[in-house]
Amino acid sequence: MKTVDTCGQKHYSPLIPAVIALCEAPKGERLEIVMNDANAFNDLKEYLAEQGIGFREIYDGEHMTVEFNK
């Protein structure tokens, strides 16, 4: 499983490393995207749903995680 932690990202949107990881992952790879930006988290979930990619949401205090297979 590849983990991408975008917490504390200040220079650009946390969606950028998340989408890059999604694009670069080979088919079947399991990805875990960790965020602390609720707006970006919701945008990522919406994008995955639009692409027909099932995912699991995990909430742990300030951190939100989406796990899915590409």
C-alpha positions, 0 to 999 in steps of 0.5 A: 500500500502506498501512503501519501500524507498531505497534512500541513501542505501550505504551498499548494492544494493537498489535492495535487499530491493525491491526484499525482499518486492516483495517476502514477499508481499501477492498476490494482495498487492500494492507495492511502491518502491522509489529509487534514484539509476537510474541503480537499478531502471532500473534493477527493471523495467526490472525484473518486465517486465520479470515477467509480472508484470505491473507497473507505473513509477513516477519521482520526481526530484532525486526520482524514484518510481515504483508502482505495484500489486503483 
